Amino acid sequence: MTAGAERSASDDKPLSDAGRKAGRGRRVILWRHGQTLWNVERRFQGTTDVELTETGVGQARRAARLLASLRPDAIVASDLKRAANTAAELSALTGLDVTHDEGLRETYAGLWQGLTHEEIIARYGDQYAGWKRGEPVRRGGGELETEVADRAAPVVLRHAEKLPDDGTLVVVSHGGTIRTTIGRLLGLESQHWESLGGLSNCCWSVLGEGARGWRLLEHNAGTLPEPVLGDDD
């Protein structure tokens, strides 16, 4: 499978051609929310609506100043407070309204939510190990990663489709949801999504539109993207 073909979680067939029109040069910045107390305590947040810490607000303000310089055309965010309040910092600088969409929420993880990393391993070690191996696991009885991609990737594509040529969309979401969305848009098999690695609080990844679909230009970045020189373009 070539990178850039969007895939259906159920049958691995390509999705629609939305977001694959060559030559428009659109860019999607997927930005993780700022720090929360549960991040510090290494608790699985999932869909629990946890507030930003003071540090998290500061992270959002610093990152927003950088991202505002990229002159985004639109902002869409998860409706959970930690993402919505992060997005609000960029909105304040750019004057852009934020569209909130629950499809961008973090993975619902059932019984895992609120547990620390150590508690999850102690109580659900086999489930955790299977997930790390790339197996389809309903962590805590919650969502599969492919189901997260099923709801989140179409939100990103729908808003990206509205961009002007060479336009930029900022998507403010959560670490797990961003990883699964990137994996889906790049056309990676779901068992390989974990290889993308995580995002630090208030860091982002950048997808650019190429002739063969979406390309990963930056991952877990905390500074402004630099031009790629000497690539195969």
Secondary structure by P-SEA (a helix, b strand, c coil): ccccbbbbccccccccccccccccbbbbbbbbbccccccccccccccccccccaaaaaaaaaaaaaaaaacccbbbbbccaaaaaaaaaaaaaccbbbbbbcccccccccccccccaaaaaaccaaaaaaaaacccccccccccaaaaaaccaaaaaaaaaaccccbbbbbbbcaaaaaaaaaaaacccccccccccccccccbbbbbbcccccccccccccccccccccccc
